[in-house]
Amino acid sequence: MQYRKLGRSGLSVSAICLGTMTWGEQNTEAEAHAQLDAAVGRGVNFVDAAEMYPVPPKGETFGHTEAILGTWLAKNRAKRKDMVIATKVTGRSNRLPHVRNDAVLDRANIRAAVEGSLKRLQVDCIDLYQTHSPDRPTNMFGKLDYPISDNVGTPFEETVGALAELVKEGKIRHFGVSNETPWGLMRQLALADAGKGPRPQTIQNAYSLLNRSFDVGLSEMALREEVGLLAYSSLGMGMLTGKYLGGARPPKARLTLYTRFQRYATPLAEPASAEYVRIAREAGLDPAQMALAFVLARPYVSAVIIGATGLDQLATNIGAVDVKLPADVLAALDDVHARIPNPCP
């Protein structure tokens, strides 16, 4: 396993982070615990959750993922000191009334959220606490056009002030953002530099061969400010494995079960994925490992978040950490990107 620094936090995390959003929906507690055992056995020390998980988010399953992680942590107390546990507070843009009546990133909501997460996770402190999405309209989750609005959400000063209180109280160690824009990251870094709140150590955004939009603007900020990217959806919700090519919809696969996920079902998603899968197979590489290895090689990536519903899939994805892509493969990937750029932003 490779280990990398987490921003300027001083923490060292595995380059592979275990994602959890299927736990409590597609995976049972026993299956999730088996995933944790297997991942930790391979050197993974970094696990990412969220209060709103599992996905798709529903009132009847709210918090189940954290609770499942919590029962594993309770059974493995000796391993807790070596683990980096991350979770997230839900923001307004998720529009999930079952989370809280008005789930915005203000002091009251953040405090309520962190208390709930601590209880479900059965821990005294969360290592990395992230805002799940901006508290204002932005062009995320597949949207390219910026939705011009006077609504800037909860003032950043209140959000980072609430997080500063939690750090002082020892309930969280470090702070990160997710689905954030260059402007949002810049403003929060500026407040930290002014001594008004904790510094964002990470940014958790989508990044894959199908979506390299992070490279425009955010990549320079991540490098120069040492804010590590925690890349999610690096397999394009499975598109880059090749399992959906030709219109296939395997039983129990995410895009088969949940038609609500349209971010990776754009008109150019399959043609681009087919090209990438062809490159992998011609090079004798597993398509999933090639796609993950590409992301792992980006200099601003602290970790790639992987998800799996089965142990074989999990082992394949973790194995990507040992794959180094040759120059001709990288050139072929860039050629596809030049012809079909960001089909799934």
C-alpha positions in Angstrom: 0.0 0.0 0.0 1.1 3.6 -0.7 0.6 6.2 2.0 0.3 9.9 1.3 0.0 13.1 3.4 -3.5 14.4 4.0 -3.1 18.1 3.2 -1.0 19.8 5.9 -2.7 17.8 8.7 0.3 15.6 9.5 -1.9 12.5 8.9 -0.7 9.8 6.6 -3.5 8.0 4.7 -3.6 5.0 2.3 -3.8 6.1 -1.3 -6.9 3.9 -1.5 -9.7 5.1 0.7 -12.6 2.7 1.4 -15.9 4.3 0.4 -19.1 3.2 2.2 -22.2 4.6 0.5 -23.5 1.1 -0.4 -23.5 -0.1 3.2 -27.1 -0.4 4.5 -28.5 -0.4 0.9 -26.7 -2.7 -1.5 -24.5 -4.3 1.3 -25.5 -5.8 4.6 -23.7 -5.1 7.9 -21.9 -8.4 7.6 -20.8 -7.7 4.0 -19.6 -4.3 5.0 -17.6 -5.7 7.9 -16.0 -8.2 5.6 -15.0 -5.4 3.3 -13.4 -3.5 6.2 -11.5 -6.6 7.3 -10.3 -7.3 3.7 -9.3 -3.6 3.1 -7.5 -3.2 6.4 -5.7 -6.4 5.8 -4.4 -4.9 2.5 -3.1 -1.8 4.3 -6.1 0.5 3.9 -6.3 2.9 6.9 -8.7 5.5 5.5 -12.5 5.1 5.4 -15.0 7.7 4.1 -18.6 7.9 5.2 -21.4 10.6 5.4 -24.4 11.1 7.7 -26.7 11.0 4.6 -25.5 7.5 3.5 -26.4 5.0 2.2 -27.2 6.2 -1.4 -29.8 6.7 -2.7 -30.6 8.7 0.4 -33.9 7.8 2.1 -35.4 8.6 5.5 -35.6 5.0 6.5 -31.9 4.3 5.9 -30.5 7.7 7.0 -27.4 7.2 9.1 -27.2 3.4 8.6 -23.8 3.5 6.9 -22.2 5.3 9.8 -23.9 2.9 12.2 -22.5 -0.1 10.3 -19.0 1.4 10.4 -19.5 2.2 14.1 -20.2 -1.4 15.0 -17.0 -2.5 13.2 -15.0 0.1 15.1 -16.5 -1.0 18.3 -15.4 -4.6 17.7 -11.9 -3.4 16.6 -11.0 -0.9 19.2 -7.3 -1.8 19.0 -7.2 -0.8 15.3 -8.9 2.6 15.8 -5.7 4.4 16.6 -4.3 3.5 13.2 -7.5 4.4 11.2 -8.4 7.8 9.7 -12.2 8.1 9.8 -13.9 10.7 7.6 -17.5 11.6 7.4 -19.6 14.5 6.2 -22.3 17.0 7.2 -25.2 17.4 4.8 -25.7 20.8 3.2 -28.8 22.6 1.8 -28.0 21.7 -1.8 -28.8 18.0 -1.1 -32.4 19.0 -0.4 -33.0 16.1 2.0 -35.7 17.0 4.4 -35.3 13.8 6.4 -31.8 14.8 7.5 -33.0 17.9 9.3 -35.8 20.3 8.6 -33.4 22.9 7.2 -30.1 21.2 6.6 -27.8 24.1 6.0 -24.2 24.6 7.0 -24.8 26.9 10.0 -23.6 26.4 13.5 -26.8 24.6 14.8 -26.9 22.1 12.0 -23.2 21.4 12.0 -23.3 20.8 15.8 -26.4 18.5 15.5 -24.8 16.6 12.6 -21.5 16.0 14.3 -23.1 14.8 17.5 -25.2 12.3 15.6 -22.2 11.1 13.6 -20.1 10.6 16.8 -22.9 8.5 18.3 -23.4 6.3 15.3 -19.7 5.9 14.7 -19.1 5.1 18.4 -16.0 7.3 18.5 -15.0 10.4 20.5 -13.4 12.2 17.6 -13.8 12.3 13.8 -10.4 12.6 12.0 -11.7 14.4 8.9 -15.1 16.2 8.9 -16.2 17.4 5.6 -19.0 19.7 4.3 -20.8 17.4 1.8 -21.6 20.1 -0.7 -21.7 23.9 -1.0 -24.4 25.7 0.9 -25.3 27.7 -2.2 -26.3 27.0 -5.9 -23.3 25.8 -7.9 -22.7 23.9 -11.1 -22.1 20.4 -9.7 -23.3 16.9 -10.3 -23.3 17.1 -14.1 -24.2 20.7 -14.5 -21.9 22.8 -16.7 -23.6 26.2 -16.7 -23.2 28.2 -13.5 -26.6 29.0 -12.0 -26.2 32.8 -11.4 -27.8 33.6 -8.0 -27.7 36.1 -5.2 -27.9 33.2 -2.8 -24.5 32.6 -1.3 -25.8 30.3 1.5 -24.6 30.3 5.0 -21.7 32.7 5.4 -18.4 30.9 5.3 -17.5 32.7 8.5 -20.3 30.9 10.4 -19.5 27.5 8.9 -15.7 27.6 9.7 -16.4 29.2 13.0 -18.6 26.3 14.0 -15.9 23.8 12.8 -13.3 25.7 14.8 -15.4 25.2 18.0 -15.6 21.5 17.3 -11.8 21.3 16.8 -11.2 23.1 20.1 -13.6 20.7 21.8 -11.8 17.7 20.4 -14.8 16.4 18.5 -13.1 16.7 15.1 -9.4 16.8 14.2 -9.5 18.3 10.7 -11.8 19.8 8.1 -12.4 19.2 4.4 -14.8 20.3 1.7 -16.6 18.3 -1.0 -18.1 19.1 -4.4 -16.6 22.5 -4.0 -15.7 25.2 -6.5 -12.4 27.2 -6.9 -14.2 30.3 -5.4 -15.5 28.3 -2.4 -12.2 26.7 -1.7 -10.4 30.1 -2.1 -12.7 31.8 0.4 -12.3 29.1 3.0 -8.6 29.1 2.7 -8.5 32.9 3.1 -10.5 32.7 6.3 -8.1 30.0 7.6 -5.1 32.2 6.7 -6.8 35.1 8.6 -7.1 32.9 11.7 -10.9 32.7 11.5 -11.3 28.9 11.2 -9.5 25.6 10.5 -7.8 25.2 7.2 -9.4 22.9 4.6 -7.1 19.9 4.3 -8.9 18.1 1.5 -11.4 18.5 -1.3 -13.5 15.5 -2.2 -14.7 16.0 -5.8 -15.5 13.7 -8.7 -12.5 12.9 -10.9 -12.1 10.2 -13.5 -11.2 9.6 -17.1 -14.8 10.6 -17.9 -14.6 13.8 -15.8 -11.3 15.7 -15.6 -13.0 19.1 -14.9 -11.0 19.3 -11.6 -7.9 20.0 -13.8 -9.3 23.5 -14.7 -8.7 25.8 -11.8 -8.9 23.4 -8.8 -5.8 21.4 -9.7 -3.5 24.4 -9.3 -5.2 25.4 -6.0 -4.9 21.8 -4.7 -1.2 21.7 -5.6 -0.1 25.1 -4.4 -2.2 25.2 -1.3 -1.6 21.5 -0.4 -5.3 20.6 -0.3 -5.4 17.0 -1.2 -8.0 15.7 -3.7 -10.0 12.8 -2.4 -11.3 11.6 -5.8 -14.7 9.9 -6.0 -16.5 8.2 -8.8 -13.1 7.4 -10.4 -14.7 4.4 -12.2 -17.6 6.6 -13.5 -20.1 4.6 -11.4 -18.8 1.5 -13.1 -18.9 2.8 -16.6 -15.1 2.5 -16.9 -15.1 -1.2 -16.0 -16.8 -2.0 -19.3 -19.7 -3.8 -17.6 -22.3 -1.4 -19.1 -21.0 -1.4 -22.7 -23.4 -2.3 -25.4 -26.3 -1.3 -23.2 -25.7 -4.1 -20.8 -27.3 -3.7 -17.3 -25.9 -6.5 -15.1 -28.2 -7.6 -12.2 -27.5 -5.8 -8.9 -25.3 -3.2 -10.6 -25.8 0.4 -9.5 -27.0 1.8 -12.8 -29.3 -1.2 -13.2 -30.9 -0.7 -9.8 -31.1 3.1 -9.6 -32.1 4.9 -12.8 -31.9 8.2 -10.9 -28.1 8.3 -11.5 -27.9 10.1 -14.8 -24.5 11.7 -14.4 -22.8 8.8 -16.1 -25.5 8.0 -18.6 -24.8 10.9 -21.0 -24.8 10.3 -24.8 -21.0 10.3 -24.9 -20.4 8.3 -21.7 -20.5 4.9 -23.4 -18.5 5.8 -26.5 -15.7 7.3 -24.3 -15.8 4.4 -21.9 -15.6 1.9 -24.8 -12.4 3.7 -26.0 -10.9 3.6 -22.6 -11.8 -0.1 -22.1 -10.2 -0.9 -25.5 -7.0 0.8 -24.5 -6.8 -1.2 -21.3 -7.5 -4.5 -22.9 -5.0 -3.9 -25.7 -2.4 -3.1 -23.1 -3.2 -6.2 -21.1 -4.6 -4.2 -18.2 -7.8 -4.6 -16.2 -10.0 -1.6 -17.2 -10.9 -0.8 -13.6 -7.3 -0.8 -12.5 -6.2 1.3 -15.4 -8.8 3.9 -14.7 -7.9 4.0 -11.0 -4.2 4.0 -11.6 -4.6 7.0 -13.9 -6.2 9.0 -11.1 -3.7 7.8 -8.5 -0.9 9.2 -10.7 -2.3 12.8 -10.5 0.1 14.8 -8.3 -2.6 16.5 -6.3 -4.5 13.3 -5.3 -4.2 12.3 -1.7 -6.5 9.2 -2.1 -8.9 7.6 -4.5 -12.2 6.6 -2.9 -13.2 3.1 -4.0 -16.5 1.4 -3.5 -17.4 -2.2 -4.0 -20.3 -4.5 -3.4 -18.3 -7.7 -3.5 -14.9 -8.8 -2.2 -13.5 -9.8 -5.6 -14.3 -6.3 -6.9 -12.8 -4.8 -3.8 -9.5 -6.7 -4.3 -9.3 -5.7 -7.9 -9.8 -2.0 -7.0 -7.2 -2.0 -4.2 -4.8 -3.7 -6.6 -4.7 -0.6 -8.7 -2.3 1.0 -6.3 0.4 -1.3 -7.7 -0.3 -0.5 -11.4 2.0 2.0 -13.1 0.8 3.1 -16.5 3.3 3.1 -19.4 3.8 6.3 -21.4 2.1 4.9 -24.5 -1.0 4.1 -22.5 -1.1 7.6 -20.9 -0.7 9.1 -24.4 -3.6 7.0 -25.7 -5.8 8.1 -22.7 -5.0 11.8 -23.4 -5.9 11.3 -27.1 -9.4 10.1 -26.1 -9.8 13.0 -23.7 -8.8 15.4 -26.4 -11.5 14.0 -28.7 -14.2 13.4 -26.1 -13.4 15.7 -23.2 -15.3 15.4 -19.9 -18.4 13.5 -21.2 -19.6 13.2 -17.6 -18.8 16.5 -15.7 
